[in-house]
Amino acid sequence: MTNKFPVNRALFDDVMAPNYSPSAVIPVRGQGSRVWDQEDREYIDLAGGIAVNCLGHCHPALTSALKEQGEKIWHLSNVMTNEPALRLAKKLVDATFAEKVFFANSGAEANEAAFKLARRWALEEYSAEKSQIIAFKKGFHGRTFFTVTVGGQEAYSDGFGPKPGNICHAEYNNLDSLKALISDKTCAVVMEPLQGEGGVISPTDEFVKGVRDLCDQHNALLIFDEVQTGAGRTGELFAYMGMDVTPDILTSAKSLGGGFPIAAMLTTTAIASHLKIGTHGSTYGGNALACAVAEATIDTINTPEVLQGVTAKAKLLTDGLNAINTKYDIFAEVRGKGLLIGAELTEKYAGKAKDFLNASMEEGLMILVAGPNVIRLTPSLVIPDTDIAEALARFEKAVAKIAQ
């Protein structure tokens, strides 16, 4: 098929809604941790599609699963189930605390299901008064109106009229702040086990365990949003596994499909029983094509080689960033867990995270930001060490330009 019009950045402004402002670079193919644009210029990808491309681009296990299932069956209504969905659900149940799985298409949808389930559970187990949801400031849980209101960033939720009610926000890593809000009318506390969009903030052990204890004291569910931290990102299959704390509901998306849209909500049989027939659903959720790719993703990730490799590769990256910082003094802190890394800029460079992103692109490197002051890296979990070394070299060139 030949297009009779140029497919370029200018076309975006002509035909796309203006809620994004994408780069002029349009990638057209990828392999592993390398991407090539329309001009055949090469980039090293430390962004991973915002923690999505956990096995890089066109990983053979995923492309094989996609092609194989693509020749069989793609989609059925949820009047029927399918083999890939059942296999994937069984593997998630076997690998986690969970006993039941609900599939959706995005992190927002998985969280929407989790929040609706928590409200339904509380209504049926206790009373209609037990409906308060507590989340944390600077959190991020999706872009539906419900999930964006639960997310603790008003810049994303303001401007759309009256918000869903009985949602409030505590301070992350501040147990007293949560104690002041939680009561027997709380149905759920929602948290990321490591805040991503909020600046790559890790919780203290005391905080996580304290949140679990407070939920238990007030008969509230603990919901872990593992959309960004799950599927191997922290060096565990899910981040909760390294915390000595188990949530009641867990949500997963992003890396779960390795780049193919899919999400999951995981929970126990007792809690899941409140999602009776007809109470919730998804047209595309659990379709055979997405589940086949996600099954291949989980099979590849959930191995000692890959998960242990995450920790080793994270050390290479953070050591490299710290070495660059020794020379240029741009970071106040390099933090995170596994291959979810945040580098907070010093006061001198405050607000300039996007400048570093743009300068990196000019050097053939794709990175992310988490707000105006934090550079965020979420590369493939299997990125070759040689690509890490080359990425750090390119990043240093970008830093040198800005520092000068």
N, C-alpha and C positions, 0 to 999 in steps of 0.2 A: 504494500500500500504506500503510495507516494503522497506526501502532504503538499498542498499548494500554498502553504504559508510557512513562515519561519517559526520554528519551535524554540523560542528563546525567552530570556527573562522579561522582555517587554510584553510578550504574549500573556504572561501571568497577570499583569496589570489590566489587560483587556478583558480577560475571561474569568478570573478568579476573584472570590470575595476578598476584601482587603484586610482580613484579620491577621494575615501573616505578612512578613517582609523578608522573603527569602534572599539568599545570596545570589549573585549573578552567575555563580558556578552551577552548572546542571550536570550532575554525575550521570553517566550512561551505562557503566558496567563496573563490576567489582569482583575481586578474587581475594579471598582471605582477608587480610587487613589493608589491602590496597584498593583504591578507587580511581577511575579515570573519567575525566569530564568530556564534554563535546569536542574540545580541542585536543583530546588525547593526552592531557596533562595529568600526571599521576599525583595522588595524595595518599598519605598514611592516615588511617582512620582510628583515632582515639576517642571518637564520639559514639560510635556503634549505634547510630540512629536513636540516641538518648537511651542507652542501656538496653537496646532491643536485639541488635545483631550479635548475640552472645557467642556465636561460632564463626563470626566474620561473614563475608559475602560468598554466596554460592558454595557453601560447605557440601562436599559430596554426599554425605549421609542425608542432608535435608533435600538437596535437589533430586536425589534418587527416590526418596519417599514421596516428594511432590509429583514426580513423573509417574511413578508406579500407581499412586492413588488416583492421579488425574486420568488414568486410562480405565479406572474402575467405576467409581461413583463419587460425585462431588458433594451433593446436598440432598437432604431429605427433610421433610417437615418433622417437628418434634412429636408427631403422631407415631413415628417410628424411631428406633435407636439405630446405631451402626457399630460395626466392629472396631474401627479406630478409636471412637469415643469410649467404648467399654474398656479397651486395652489401656488407654491413657489414664482413665479414672482409676483402674486397678493399680497401675504403677504409682500414681500419686498417693493413693491410700496406703499402699504397702510401704512407701518411703517416708511417710509423715505420721503425725498424730491423728490425722483425719480418718473418718469412716465413710463420709459421703462427699460428693463433688457436684457442683453446678457449673456448667460451662457457659461462657459468654464470649464477647468479641474484643473487649478492651478493659483496661484497668478501671475506668470509670464505671463500666457496667458491672464488673465484679464487685466493686465497692457499693454500688447502688443496691445490688442484691444482698450484700452483707448488712447494710444499714436497714433495709426493709425487713430482713429476717430478724434482726435484733429487736426491732420494734414489735414485730409479730410475736416473737417468743415472749417478750415481756408482757404484752397484752393478754396472751393466752395462759401464761404461767402465773401472772401476778394481777395486774390491773391496768386500765387505760392511763392511769396517772404515772405509771413507770415508763416514761417515754423520752427522758432526757438523754441526749448523746453529747458526750464530752470528747473533744479532740484537742489538738495543740496548735498554738500559734506558729506560723511559718510552715505548717504542714501542707501537704498537697495530696488530694484524693480523687481528682478527676474534674471534668468540665460539665457534667450534667448539673442542673440547678441544685439538686440535693447534695451531690458530692462536692461541688465547689463551695457550697455553704458550710459543709463540715470542714473542708480545708480551711486552714487558719490564715488566709491571705485575702483581705478585703478588696485589694486591687482587682482580683479575679471575680469576686462575687457581687460587688456593688454595681449599680446601674441597670439592674434588670427587674426592679420592682420588689414587692414584698418577698422576703426569703422564707423558706421552710422554717418552722418554729422549733423551739426547745432544743437548740443547739448552742453550746457555749465552748469556750476555749481556755485552756490552762497554759501555763508556761512549760515548754519542754525542759526536761532535766530539773524541774522544780516541783518536788513532791508536795510541799506545803500549798502550792498553787492549786494542785489537783484536790487536795484534802478540803480546801475551802469551797469547792464546787460540788463534789460528789455527795450523793445521798442515796437513800433507798428508792428514790424516784428516778435514779439513773439506770437506763437500760444497757448502755454500752460505753466503753472508753475505746477510742480509736487512735492508734498510733502507728507511725512508721518505726520499725526497729532501728532505723538510721535515717534521719531526715535527708532527703535528696535535694529537691527543689529549694528547700529552706536553707541550703548552704553546706550540705554534707556534714551533718552534726550527729555524732554518736552519743547514745545515752550511756549514763553510768550504770554499772551493775546494780547499785543501790536503787536507782530510779526505776529501772525495769521491774525489779522484784517488788518494789514498793507499789507500783501501778497494779501488778498482779494481785498483791495482797489487798489493796483497797477495793478492787473489783470483787474479790471473794467476800470481803466484809459486807458489801452492799448488794450482793447478788446481781452484779452487773457483768455483762459479757466483755471480754477483752478481745478486740479485733486488731489483728496485725495487718497493716497494709504492706504487703511484700511485693507490690507491683514492680518496684525498682530494685529491691534488695534480693529478690528471690531468684530461683533457677541458677544457682551457682555464683552469683555476683560477689558474695562476701567470702567465698571459699567453703561455705556449707551449701547444701542443696537449698535450704532456706535459712535465713539469718537467725531465726528463733533457736535453731539447733545449737548455736554457739553461745546461748544466753542463759541456759538453765531455767528458762521460763517458757511455758506453752500457752499459746492463745486459745480462745474458744472458736474463733473464726479466723481464717487466713485468706487473703486475696493475692492472686498472682496474675501477671500478664507480661508485657514487654518481652523479656528473654524467653518466656515459656514457649513461644513459637519460633524463636530464632529469627524473626523478621516477618513471619506470617501472622496475621491478626488472630489472636485467641487469648482468652482469659479464663480463670477458674476461681471459684470460691470453694474453700475446703472447710469442713466442720465435722462435728460429731453426729452420730445417728440421732441422739436425743434432741439436739437443737434443730437439725435438718427436718425433723418430723413436722415442724411447724410450717414448712413450705408444702402445704397440701396441694393436691391437683388443682391447677388453675390460679394459684396465688401469685405466681411469678413465671416468667418465660422469656424466651429469646428466639427469634426466627432463625438466625444464623448460628446461634450458640451451639457448640458441639457438633458442627458439621464435619463430615468425614474427611474432607481435604485438610482443614486446619488441624484436626486431631491427629491425622497421620503424620504431618510435619512436626507437631509438638511431641508426639511419641518418639520420633527419631531424635529430636532435640534433647529430651530428657534421658533417653538411652545413652546419648553421647556425653552429656554433662555429668550425669550421676555415676561417675567412676572415680576411683582414687587418683588416677593420673591427672584428670582435668581439674578436680577440686584442689588437690595439693599444688598443682601448677599455678592456680590462681594466686595463692599466697606467695609463691616464688616470684611470679611476674609482677605482683604488686610491690614487692621489695625492690625489684629492679627499677620500677617507675618512680617510687618515692625516693629512693637513694639518688636517682638521677635528678629529680626535681630539687632535692636538698643541695646537691652539688651546684646546680645552676644558681640556687638562692645564695649560696656562699659567695659567689662571684658578683651577683647583681643586687642582692638584698631587696627582693620584690615581694617575698611572702612573709606574712606574720606567722603562718602555720600551714603545714601540709598534713592533712588528716583524712580519715575515712577508714574503710575496712575492705579488704580484698581489692577488687578492681572497680570500686566506687570511691574515687579519690577526689578530694577537694583541696585546693590551694588558695588560702585567703590572702588577698593582697594587703600590703602595708598601707599605712595612712597616705604615704606619698603617692601611691597609685590607686587610692580609693576611687571606686566608681568607674574604673577603666578596664574591667574584665573583658568587655566587648572589643576593646582595642587590641587586647592580646589574641582574642579569637580571630579578628580580621588579619592581624599581622601573621598569625600562624598559617592561615589560608594562603597568604602570599608566598609562604615558604613550603607549601605543599603538605600541610598538616591540618587535619580536622579535629577540633576540640570543642568543648561546651563551656557554658557558664552556668552558675547557680546563683542568680541575682547579680547585681552590679559589681560585687567585690570578691567573688569566688570563681576560680577556674575549675571546671569539673572534667574529669576523665572517666569514661566508661567504655573501654575498648573491648574487643573480643576476648573471651576467656582463654582462647588458645592462640593469641597473637604470638608470632615467633619472637624470640629474644632479639634477633637481628633487627626486626621491625621496631622494637622498643628502643634500641640503641639509635637507630636512624631517626625515629620520631623525636627523641630527646635532643639530638643534634639540630634538627630543624627548629624545634621549639627554642633552643638557645639562640639561634639566629634571629628569631622573632623578638625574643626578649631583649637582645642586644640593640636592635633597632629602636625599640621603645625607650630603653634605658638611656640611649644617647640623645 
